[in-house]
Amino acid sequence: MALYGNSQLTGVEKTFNEDEIIVSKTDLTGKITYGNRTFYKLAGVQEKNCLGIQHNLIRHPHMPRAVFELLWNTLKAGDEVFAYVLNRSLNGDEYWVFAHVTPSYDSSGNITGYHSNRRVPKRDVVNEHIIPLYKNLLQAEQNAASPKEGLSGSYQAVVDLLTKNKVGFNEFMFSLGV
Ligand SMILES: Cc1cc2nc3c(=O)[nH]c(=O)nc-3n(C[C@H](O)[C@H](O)[C@H](O)COP(=O)(O)O)c2cc1C
């Protein structure tokens, strides 16, 4: 679970400029090892309170678990991920991003950590495609008999959607327009 719980959501959406990039890096377990100034500004937290903390620090409760499952499966397999993500700030405000997350490698080819760059997403793509899709996935997760069944059901729904469209997850994200 995210550190802040569900109680503090304000419903206020923040935006950032098209020329700003939100950057963070993690270790192999998802603990934050670096954030740029834009990251801390949007998250509403100070660097000293973030380093060494799990990245779910800024997890928004409306994000379906299936998206993060897919993200981690892809990263651990050594591949990059593009995804729309809704994040929350410390004060409960929220902000949408279009994220590109990659593994980092050492000279022997071992994964040493992960790196995410995020830019402002196209609002019409978020409104028309992402919000309805994520809402359905979240509902499937919440209506299931158990969290485990919820995750496997919503993950399968994503797989089915990609199979139907004959694309991978990244291609699907790009097909919506970014
Ligand atoms: C480099 C990197 C960046 C990440 N960025 C975010 C992010 O911006 N927002 C987020 O909610 N999760 C992000 N995650 C995923 C989190 O580690 C975590 O899986 C997610 O917040 C779900 O948390 P939960 O498992 O507690 O539900 C990132 C992971 C990595 C490796």
The ligand as an SDF file (V2000), in Angstrom:
LIG
                    3D

 31 33  0  0  0  0  0  0  0  0999 V2000
   11.8390    3.4450  -12.0600 C   0  0  0  0  0  0  0  0  0  0  0  0
   10.4530    3.2280  -11.4940 C   0  0  0  0  0  0  0  0  0  0  0  0
    9.5650    4.2840  -11.4780 C   0  0  0  0  0  0  0  0  0  0  0  0
    8.2730    4.1150  -10.9510 C   0  0  0  0  0  0  0  0  0  0  0  0
    7.4300    5.1930  -10.9660 N   0  0  0  0  0  0  0  0  0  0  0  0
    6.2170    5.0680  -10.4020 C   0  0  0  0  0  0  0  0  0  0  0  0
    5.3440    6.1890  -10.3490 C   0  0  0  0  0  0  0  0  0  0  0  0
    5.6310    7.2730  -10.8510 O   0  0  0  0  0  0  0  0  0  0  0  0
    4.1470    6.0210   -9.7180 N   0  0  0  0  0  0  0  0  0  0  0  0
    3.7720    4.8340   -9.1540 C   0  0  0  0  0  0  0  0  0  0  0  0
    2.6810    4.7660   -8.5840 O   0  0  0  0  0  0  0  0  0  0  0  0
    4.5660    3.7480   -9.2340 N   0  0  0  0  0  0  0  0  0  0  0  0
    5.7720    3.8500   -9.8350 C   0  0  0  0  0  0  0  0  0  0  0  0
    6.5890    2.7570   -9.8980 N   0  0  0  0  0  0  0  0  0  0  0  0
    6.0480    1.4330   -9.4520 C   0  0  0  0  0  0  0  0  0  0  0  0
    6.1590    1.2570   -7.9560 C   0  0  0  0  0  0  0  0  0  0  0  0
    7.4130    0.6970   -7.6570 O   0  0  0  0  0  0  0  0  0  0  0  0
    5.0310    0.3110   -7.4240 C   0  0  0  0  0  0  0  0  0  0  0  0
    5.1000   -0.9240   -8.0930 O   0  0  0  0  0  0  0  0  0  0  0  0
    3.6220    0.9020   -7.6430 C   0  0  0  0  0  0  0  0  0  0  0  0
    3.5380    2.1930   -7.0850 O   0  0  0  0  0  0  0  0  0  0  0  0
    2.5340   -0.0070   -7.0480 C   0  0  0  0  0  0  0  0  0  0  0  0
    2.6810   -0.0590   -5.6820 O   0  0  0  0  0  0  0  0  0  0  0  0
    2.0050   -1.2150   -4.8300 P   0  0  0  0  0  0  0  0  0  0  0  0
    2.6480   -2.4980   -5.2640 O   0  0  0  0  0  0  0  0  0  0  0  0
    2.2880   -0.8730   -3.4170 O   0  0  0  0  0  0  0  0  0  0  0  0
    0.5450   -1.2030   -5.1680 O   0  0  0  0  0  0  0  0  0  0  0  0
    7.8650    2.8720  -10.4300 C   0  0  0  0  0  0  0  0  0  0  0  0
    8.7820    1.7970  -10.4560 C   0  0  0  0  0  0  0  0  0  0  0  0
   10.0490    1.9750  -10.9940 C   0  0  0  0  0  0  0  0  0  0  0  0
   10.9860    0.8060  -11.0300 C   0  0  0  0  0  0  0  0  0  0  0  0
  1  2  1  0
  2  3  1  0
  2 30  2  0
  3  4  2  0
  4  5  1  0
  4 28  1  0
  5  6  2  0
  6  7  1  0
  6 13  1  0
  7  8  2  0
  7  9  1  0
  9 10  1  0
 10 11  2  0
 10 12  1  0
 12 13  2  0
 13 14  1  0
 14 15  1  0
 14 28  1  0
 15 16  1  0
 16 17  1  0
 16 18  1  0
 18 19  1  0
 18 20  1  0
 20 21  1  0
 20 22  1  0
 22 23  1  0
 23 24  1  0
 24 25  2  0
 24 26  1  0
 24 27  1  0
 28 29  2  0
 29 30  1  0
 30 31  1  0
M  END
$$$$
